[in-house]
Amino acid sequence: MPLSLTNPRIRYAWPQVVLHWLSAAIILWVMCSGAYLALFEVSPSRKAAMADFNISISLLLIPVFIVRCVVRMAIPGPSAHAGRRYEQLLAQVVHLALYGAIALVLVTGVLIIDEDLSAFGVLHVPALFSEHAWRAAWVQVHFFSLGLLFALIILHIGAVIKHQLAGRSVLWRMWFSGH
């Protein structure tokens, strides 16, 4: 089925699916490995390597996320799954909150950089704030937004599981088969 702005579908379009799962994989990796680094004693060399990798893939997620936002605006999602109106509204609110939290995490992540960085030697990002007070404030916002994003991801996954257990699977709409 060709992509169209007026073509109602029951599945998400393949660009939406690819961008969703690519974003999800990066976000889950960065959050889980970041929590691992924060909660466990890790050798300095491993910590530095993991932190560098996380920063690199997070920096590369920024253009992917921008493309994802453009695709979301250009290609409408599939027709709403049959269900209660309040569930449909809640799903829309949670999805918008997820996008907002991801944007906030990415922006504050860049703002807390206290030294020039390189994403895999390709993308170079200068430190924007050298003043400690500003950086400390952005660190607080960054960690708050990470907590919010974590809660929204749990809510999102919980909704998928709830629909699956209720016999109204929604996961297939955001999966690769049939594209």
KEPAPA-837416 format. One record per residue (C-alpha): x, y, z. Coordinates in pm, whole numbers, padded with zeros to 5 digits, always signed. Layout:
// residues N
XYZ ...
END
This chain:
// residues 179
+00000+00000+00000 +00165+00329-00104 +00226+00599+00151 -00021+00883+00132 -00137+01159+00361 -00499+01051+00310 -00459+00673+00292 -00600+00512+00609 -00398+00212+00719 -00410-00043+00996 -00030-00059+01031 +00237+00203+01069 +00435+00279+00753 +00778+00117+00722 +00970+00443+00788 +00776+00484+01112 +00850+00124+01213 +01223+00148+01136 +01260+00482+01317 +01058+00357+01616 +01265+00043+01672 +01598+00214+01599 +01511+00486+01851 +01387+00231+02103 +01703+00022+02076 +01931+00322+02123 +01727+00471+02408 +01699+00142+02596 +02071+00070+02551 +02176+00414+02672 +01938+00411+02968 +02025+00057+03081 +02400+00093+03034 +02392+00438+03195 +02211+00292+03496 +02468+00011+03507 +02752+00264+03512 +02580+00466+03783 +02482+00176+04009 +02776-00063+03987 +03147-00040+04038 +03304-00049+03694 +03669-00023+03598 +03766+00327+03484 +03861+00204+03136 +03528+00022+03086 +03336+00319+03226 +03514+00558+02987 +03457+00330+02687 +03088+00279+02766 +03036+00650+02836 +03204+00745+02506 +02993+00493+02315 +02673+00612+02486 +02751+00975+02411 +02829+00890+02048 +02508+00698+01982 +02306+00957+02175 +02449+01234+01955 +02365+01030+01645 +02012+00977+01781 +01948+01352+01757 +01920+01362+01374 +01733+01029+01378 +01485+01178+01626 +01441+01491+01413 +01368+01273+01109 +01127+01070+01321 +00939+01387+01421 +00920+01499+01056 +00797+01155+00949 +00537+01158+01228 +00401+01489+01097 +00421+01386+00729 +00277+01035+00752 -00026+00994+00974 -00041+00692+01198 -00285+00413+01126 -00650+00449+01207 -00716+00440+01579 -00752+00091+01723 -01112+00020+01816 -01149+00091+02183 -01265+00333+02443 -01231+00701+02351 -01042+00781+02672 -00786+00508+02590 -00730+00658+02246 -00686+01005+02398 -00453+00868+02668 -00245+00692+02401 -00209+01021+02209 -00110+01210+02524 +00146+00946+02626 +00297+00938+02276 +00332+01317+02272 +00480+01306+02623 +00729+01039+02506 +00837+01263+02219 +00866+01560+02455 +01067+01364+02711 +01302+01227+02443 +01357+01578+02308 +01424+01711+02659 +01670+01430+02738 +01857+01489+02411 +01870+01869+02447 +01975+01864+02812 +02224+01588+02734 +02398+01825+02495 +02371+02114+02741 +02547+01921+03020 +02851+01843+02809 +03149+02006+02980 +03407+01924+02714 +03410+01902+02335 +03281+01566+02213 +03296+01357+01903 +03041+01100+01792 +03247+00817+01646 +03486+01081+01508 +03221+01205+01263 +03005+01459+01445 +03184+01709+01669 +02994+01895+01941 +03151+02176+02141 +03079+02226+02510 +02809+02493+02533 +02830+02584+02902 +03152+02602+03093 +02996+02785+03387 +02935+02531+03663 +02606+02681+03787 +02438+02649+03448 +02569+02299+03395 +02449+02189+03740 +02100+02318+03663 +02091+02136+03328 +02213+01816+03495 +01913+01833+03730 +01672+01883+03439 +01845+01601+03247 +01806+01352+03532 +01444+01457+03591 +01369+01411+03220 +01540+01069+03224 +01313+00963+03511 +01010+01093+03325 +01117+00913+03008 +01172+00589+03202 +00822+00615+03355 +00665+00685+03015 +00847+00390+02857 +00718+00161+03134 +00367+00300+03079 +00401+00250+02702 +00523-00110+02735 +00256-00175+03000 -00015-00057+02760 +00114-00290+02488 +00109-00582+02735 -00239-00484+02862 -00377-00480+02508 -00206-00810+02429 -00354-00979+02739 -00698-00835+02659 -00683-00996+02314 -00646-00662+02134 -00287-00683+02018 -00144-00352+01900 +00219-00463+01867 +00171-00601+01515 +00084-00248+01396 +00441-00137+01478 +00621-00451+01360 +00816-00527+01043 +00609-00804+00887 +00382-00701+00605 +00590-00400+00502 
END
